[in-house]
Amino acid sequence: MVLCSILRAGLPLHLGFLNFFDSAENGFVSAYRHHPNNDDFFDILVEYQAVPNLQDKTLLLIDPMLATGQSMVAVFNKLMEKGLPKEIHIAVIIAAPQGIAYLENHLPDHCHLWVATLDETLNAKNYIVPGLGDAGDLAYGNKL
């Protein structure tokens, strides 16, 4: 098994999953919303990855929130360069229906999504409402 977290918000969850999958390999990927025009439009940048070979392994992709689903799909596509896992599981705490629909339309059928709770909407900036705020900032403080 490979536990792979999206930095930095996924790190607290990663540590929790290691309590149960203590012999798993570990992977980390950065993904963030890039606003090139300083407006509400964004694309997703995936800039860093430290991931073992995924070929024929079970991949557990971890992130606390699934809003639009664009970050998860961008990370998934980048990870597939490291081999095709035999099983793919995505674990999130909070998801919006729009993000779930996006994954259903952009990921293979053999991906399994695990969601703890569903928040019903995204706001005008595509953030989950009520959500939990910036999970990375809540865990580690404001970005420098």
C-alpha positions in Angstrom: 0.0 0.0 0.0 1.1 3.6 -0.7 -0.4 6.4 1.3 -0.1 9.6 -0.7 -1.1 13.0 0.7 -1.7 16.3 -1.0 0.5 18.9 0.7 0.2 20.4 3.1 -3.4 20.0 4.2 -3.2 16.2 3.9 -0.4 15.8 6.4 -2.4 15.5 9.6 -4.6 12.8 7.9 -1.5 11.0 6.6 -0.3 10.6 10.2 -3.6 9.2 11.2 -3.7 6.7 8.4 -0.2 5.6 9.3 -1.6 4.5 12.7 -3.5 1.8 10.8 -1.2 1.2 7.8 2.1 1.4 9.5 4.0 -0.6 6.9 2.7 1.4 4.0 5.0 3.3 1.7 4.6 7.1 1.6 4.1 9.7 -1.1 3.6 13.4 -1.1 2.3 15.7 -3.8 1.8 19.5 -3.8 -1.2 20.9 -5.6 -2.7 24.3 -5.3 -5.1 26.8 -7.0 -3.1 29.2 -9.1 -4.9 32.5 -9.8 -2.9 33.9 -12.8 -5.0 37.1 -13.1 -5.7 37.6 -9.4 -9.4 37.0 -9.9 -11.7 34.1 -9.3 -10.4 32.0 -12.3 -7.9 29.4 -11.3 -6.0 26.4 -12.6 -4.3 23.7 -10.6 -0.5 23.5 -10.4 1.1 20.3 -9.3 4.8 21.2 -8.7 6.3 18.7 -6.3 6.0 15.0 -5.9 7.9 12.4 -3.9 6.2 9.1 -4.7 7.3 5.5 -4.9 6.5 3.3 -7.9 2.7 2.7 -7.9 2.6 -0.2 -10.3 0.2 -2.9 -9.1 0.0 -1.4 -5.5 -2.9 -0.2 -3.6 -2.9 3.7 -3.6 -4.7 5.6 -0.9 -4.9 9.3 -1.9 -5.6 11.6 1.0 -6.8 15.2 1.2 -9.2 16.7 3.8 -11.5 18.5 1.3 -12.9 17.8 -2.1 -14.5 21.1 -3.5 -14.3 21.3 -7.3 -12.4 18.0 -7.7 -9.9 19.7 -10.0 -6.9 19.3 -7.6 -7.6 15.6 -7.0 -7.8 14.9 -10.8 -4.6 16.9 -11.5 -2.8 15.0 -8.7 -4.2 11.6 -9.9 -3.0 12.3 -13.5 0.5 13.2 -12.3 0.6 10.1 -10.1 -0.2 7.8 -13.0 3.3 8.7 -14.3 4.5 6.5 -11.4 2.7 3.3 -12.6 -0.8 2.0 -12.6 -2.0 0.9 -9.2 -4.2 -2.2 -8.9 -6.5 -0.4 -6.5 -7.1 3.3 -6.1 -8.9 4.8 -3.0 -9.5 8.5 -2.3 -10.2 9.5 1.3 -11.6 13.0 2.1 -13.3 14.4 5.2 -15.6 16.9 3.5 -16.9 16.9 -0.1 -19.2 19.0 -2.2 -21.5 17.4 -4.7 -19.8 19.3 -7.5 -16.4 17.7 -6.6 -17.9 14.2 -6.5 -19.5 14.7 -9.9 -16.2 16.0 -11.3 -14.4 12.9 -10.1 -17.1 10.6 -11.6 -16.6 12.3 -15.0 -12.7 12.4 -14.9 -11.4 9.4 -13.1 -11.6 5.7 -14.0 -14.5 3.6 -12.7 -12.1 1.5 -10.5 -11.4 4.5 -8.2 -13.2 4.4 -4.9 -14.1 7.6 -3.0 -14.5 7.6 0.8 -16.2 10.7 2.2 -16.9 11.4 5.9 -19.4 14.1 5.3 -21.1 16.0 2.5 -21.5 19.8 2.5 -24.1 20.9 0.0 -22.6 23.8 -1.9 -19.7 25.8 -3.1 -19.5 29.6 -2.8 -18.8 32.0 -5.7 -15.0 31.3 -5.3 -15.6 27.5 -5.4 -14.9 26.9 -1.7 -17.0 24.5 0.3 -19.7 26.1 2.4 -19.6 25.8 5.4 -16.4 23.7 5.0 -13.7 23.9 7.5 -11.5 26.7 6.2 -8.0 26.2 4.8 -7.0 22.9 6.4 -3.3 23.5 5.9 -3.5 26.9 7.6 -5.5 25.4 10.4 -2.9 22.7 11.0 0.3 24.6 10.4 -0.4 28.4 10.4 -0.6 30.9 7.6 1.5 30.3 4.5 4.7 32.4 4.5 
